[in-house]
Amino acid sequence: MGKKTLVIGASDNPERYSYKATLALKNKNHEVIPIGIRAGKINDLSIITDKPIIENVDTITLYVGPQNQESWKEYIFTIHPKRVIFNPGTENLSFQAELNAKNIETIEACTLVMLSIGNY
């Protein structure tokens, strides 16, 4: 069984890395829940545009730049995943420190690369 993963910053634009990561996670049999600011679909998955409380989340993979992360912090703290992956362009040392202080692991990495080399 895969890891329950939230993709925050999900987009229905096939050119976006959040779109590609959502498909790659699903193809690797992870339960993936795309969350974004605009409704849409990634294949058969609907992008959720609110912030539902989801239990037992292993990973949040972040595709929201540091300038837009503030509005996601409380939600991420409430979900309390095991880890948050800061994909390229989303790195934010102060947010990472806040997550670490709440015993949430942070990783600066590319979800697509992690999946492709088998260390997700």
C-alpha positions in Angstrom: 0.0 0.0 0.0 1.3 3.4 -0.9 1.6 6.5 1.2 -1.4 8.9 1.5 -0.1 12.1 -0.1 -1.6 15.5 -0.4 -0.4 17.6 -3.4 -0.8 21.2 -2.3 -0.7 23.6 -5.3 -2.3 21.0 -7.6 -3.1 22.3 -11.2 -5.0 20.8 -14.1 -2.3 22.2 -16.4 -0.3 19.2 -17.8 2.8 21.4 -18.1 2.9 22.0 -14.3 5.0 19.8 -12.1 2.1 19.4 -9.6 0.1 17.8 -12.4 2.9 15.5 -13.3 3.6 14.5 -9.7 -0.1 13.8 -9.0 -0.1 11.3 -12.0 3.3 9.8 -11.0 2.1 9.3 -7.4 -1.1 7.6 -8.6 0.9 5.4 -11.0 3.1 4.3 -8.2 0.0 3.3 -6.2 0.0 6.0 -3.6 -3.3 7.4 -2.5 -3.1 11.0 -3.8 -5.3 13.9 -3.0 -4.8 17.0 -5.2 -5.6 20.3 -3.5 -5.4 23.7 -5.3 -6.9 27.1 -5.6 -8.8 26.3 -8.8 -11.1 23.5 -9.5 -10.2 21.0 -12.2 -9.3 17.4 -12.9 -6.1 15.5 -13.2 -7.3 12.5 -15.1 -10.0 11.1 -12.9 -9.0 13.0 -9.7 -10.8 16.2 -8.9 -8.7 19.0 -7.5 -10.2 20.0 -4.1 -10.4 23.7 -3.6 -11.1 23.9 0.1 -9.0 22.6 3.0 -10.7 19.4 4.2 -9.4 17.6 7.3 -7.9 14.4 6.1 -6.6 11.8 8.5 -3.4 9.7 8.4 -1.6 11.7 5.8 1.9 10.4 5.3 3.3 13.1 3.0 2.4 16.6 1.8 4.2 17.5 -1.4 4.3 21.3 -1.8 4.0 23.2 -5.0 3.2 26.6 -3.6 6.0 29.2 -3.5 7.1 30.7 -0.2 5.2 34.0 -0.9 1.9 32.0 -0.9 2.6 29.5 1.9 1.4 31.5 4.8 -2.3 30.7 4.0 -1.5 27.0 4.0 0.5 26.8 7.3 -2.4 26.3 9.8 -3.9 23.7 7.5 -0.7 21.8 7.2 -0.2 21.9 11.0 -3.7 20.6 11.5 -3.2 17.7 9.1 0.1 17.0 10.8 1.6 14.7 8.1 4.7 12.7 8.8 6.7 14.8 6.3 6.5 17.7 3.9 8.4 17.7 0.7 9.5 21.2 -0.5 9.8 20.9 -4.2 12.3 23.1 -6.1 11.1 26.7 -5.8 9.1 26.2 -2.6 12.1 26.1 -0.2 11.3 28.1 3.0 13.7 27.8 5.9 11.5 29.5 8.5 8.4 27.4 7.5 10.6 24.2 7.6 11.8 25.2 11.1 8.2 25.6 12.2 7.3 22.2 10.8 10.4 20.5 12.4 9.4 22.1 15.8 6.1 20.3 15.5 7.9 17.0 14.8 7.1 17.0 11.0 10.0 16.0 8.9 10.9 18.3 6.0 12.7 17.4 2.8 14.0 19.7 0.1 13.6 17.4 -2.9 11.8 16.8 -6.2 8.9 14.4 -5.7 9.2 13.3 -9.4 12.9 12.5 -8.9 12.2 10.7 -5.6 9.6 8.5 -7.3 11.8 7.8 -10.3 14.7 6.6 -8.2 12.6 4.7 -5.7 13.2 6.6 -2.5 9.8 8.2 -2.1 
